[in-house]
Amino acid sequence: MVAAAVVLRVFRRLLRWLARLALLVIMLLTLQYSTPPFGADWMAIAVLAKGQQFDYVGWEINAVAVKGGQTLWGIHPFMSEADRTALVREYMADLAAAQALESEAAAIYADPAVEDPALASADVRARRSRLRADLQRRQALVEAILEGQVAAVLVDEGFGLAGQLLPPISMRFTQMPNLLIISPRDEIRFEMGMNLNPMPVDEQAALEARIDAERGVSSIIVPLGGIALYPAMILETTSIEYALETFTHEWLHHYLFAFALGLNYDFAGETRIINETTAQVFGQEVGRLVLERYYPDLVPPPAEPAADAAPLPPEPPVFDFGSEMHETRMTVDKLLSLGFVREAESYMEKRRQLFLRHGYVIRKLNQAWFAFYGGYQAGTPGVAGDDPIGPAVRALRDASPSLHDWIVTLRDITTRDQLVQAAAAAP
């Protein structure tokens, strides 16, 4: 009986892995129709970014091999839930320690008083290397545990078949590539995106300046939290809450590949904004559900009701980032619509300095910045201006009896008009 159970478990793992491979093939076939065409503009930008483009093929080969071994031979199905959550917590704590050692070594190299930084940081770097090697040994198991926890909640929410999540969830922590965004200067529009190797800030600024000067566009290089390859790329993090939200966000992208909202992901248009906004709201909600089930002590406490007390004297007005950013976006849209490009760019720089004075570090505020962040309308407040996509996505969620019903409604919506009409017709 025991031998039969082991064989059955291995067989089920093999079927799950075959399903993952099938999804990968489908996604790669779909991707060739979803990415921007390699036209003259794209090639010109690629030449300027030569040597910095991210090696997806090498990353994918390694990730698929690691996931294959973990799926077939991993030990997480035989662990208790208490042992699983304890292992995740320990991994995140050790990762934080490794990052602290890396920061310590970087500070030694940056200190002009240190004559020989290699010698001075030798012990720190050795401890960091040992810890990183141990983390690498445990990483695939931690990923599998988090995948299983997210999958269990998603199945309970109606996204499974015969107790199995479809598509199977597959995520890989990694050092994320950067994303180069190109927008025209005379309007805010996501015209082109290109993934680049992680770059220091000085190299980012130099490449942006060269592209802007030679192509007459607005560009910016931004960090990414995840990319929905298969397995999905997930930014290395010490936050369990962030990891769960991002796992869920990227899984929904995988799920939507079978429906119009995913198949028509157009990078530069409104379908992308609907897709990304839906995934962001979905990730936040499901991530909290997973946190409540497996890591309840990490759930943020509810806001305490205000106690009855004598009225306090009025306080100075608080800087409202959302309303200030909304005002910025609306003003920029107005200036650009009137053809005042230089005036809009000068205004954005003044506003960036305003945000900086209030503690909001924005390296560069331009048309490309708004083109990218305006596509995530459940994130940075105000960046979308008067775009109705974010409110409509949330209105449909409020009107839906369950997460699954909400996604079923949204998965075939691909235009702003369709979305607004659906939200208006919702009970």
C-alpha positions, 0 to 999 in steps of 0.5 A: 500500500505504501509503495502504491501511494508513493508511485501515485504521488510521483505520477501526479507530480509528473502530470503536473509537470507535463501540464506546466510544460504544455502551458509554457509552450502555449505561452511562448506561442502566444508571446510571439503575437503579443510583443511589439513588432521588431520594426525600425524604431525597436531596432534603433533602441535595441542598438542603443541598448546593445549589450544590456538586453536581458538573457531570457533563454538562459534564465528560462532553461535554468528555471525550468530545470530547477522547477522540474526537479522540485516538482518530481522529487521535492520534499514539501508534500511530506512536510507538516504545515507548521514545518513549511511556514517555519522554513519560509520564515527562516529563509526570509530572515536569513535572506535579510541577513545576507542583504545586510551583509551585502549593504555592509560590504558596499558601504566599505567600498564606498568609504574613501577612508578605507585604503584596501576595501577588498581586504577590509570587507573580506570577512563580510563577503565570505560570510555573505557567500556562505549564507547565499550558498545556503539560501540557494540550496533552500530556495526551490523548496521555499518557492514550492511551499509558497506556491502550495499555500497560494494554490490551496487558497485559489482552489478554495476560491473556485479556480481549481479542477478536481482539487488541482489549480489550473494552470499550475502555479510556478514562480522563481525568485530572481534578480529582476531585469529592468524595463526600459519604457519609451513614450512620445514626448507630445503625449503619454503613451506606452509606445515600447518596452524592452527588458534590460540587465540590472544596471546601476543608476548612473548607467540608467541615466546615461542610457536614458539621456542618449536615447532621448537625445538621439530618438527624440522620445521620453524614456525611463528605466524602471524596476520590476516586481515580476514577469509572467514567464513560465515559471514567472520571475519574482523579485527577491524579497524578504517580505512574505506578504509581498511574495504572496501578493506577487505570486498571485498577481503573476499566476493570474496573468498565466490564467488569463492567457487562456482568455481574451484579456490575456491573449490580447495583452497589447503592451501599449494599449488599454487591454494591458491596463485592464489586465495589470490593474485586475492582477494587482487588485486580485493579488492584494486580495488573495495575498491577504487571504493566504497571509490570514491562513498561514501567517496570521501574525503578519496580517496588518491590524485593522485601524482602531476606531477613533476614541471619544475625546475633546477636539484637538487643535487643527493640524497643518495640512498634510501633503496628500501624495495621491491628490498632488499626483492626480493634479500633476497628471491632469495638468501634464495631459492638458499642456500636452494636448495644447502642444506645450511639450517643453512647458509640460516637461518643465512642470513635471520636473518642478513637481518631482522636486516638490514630491522629493521635498516631502519625502517621495523619491522619484528619480525622474518624472516624465511622459514615460514614467506616467505611461508605465505607472498609469497602467497599474491603477490599483497602485500609485494613486493619482498617476492615471488622471481621469482614466476610468479603468481603475474605478471600473475594475473595483466597481465590478469587484464590489458587485461580484459575489466572489473572486471567481465570478469577478474574474469570469466577468473580466476575463473577456473584457478587452476595451475601456468601453466594454469595462465601463459599460459592464461596471455601469450595468453591475447591480 
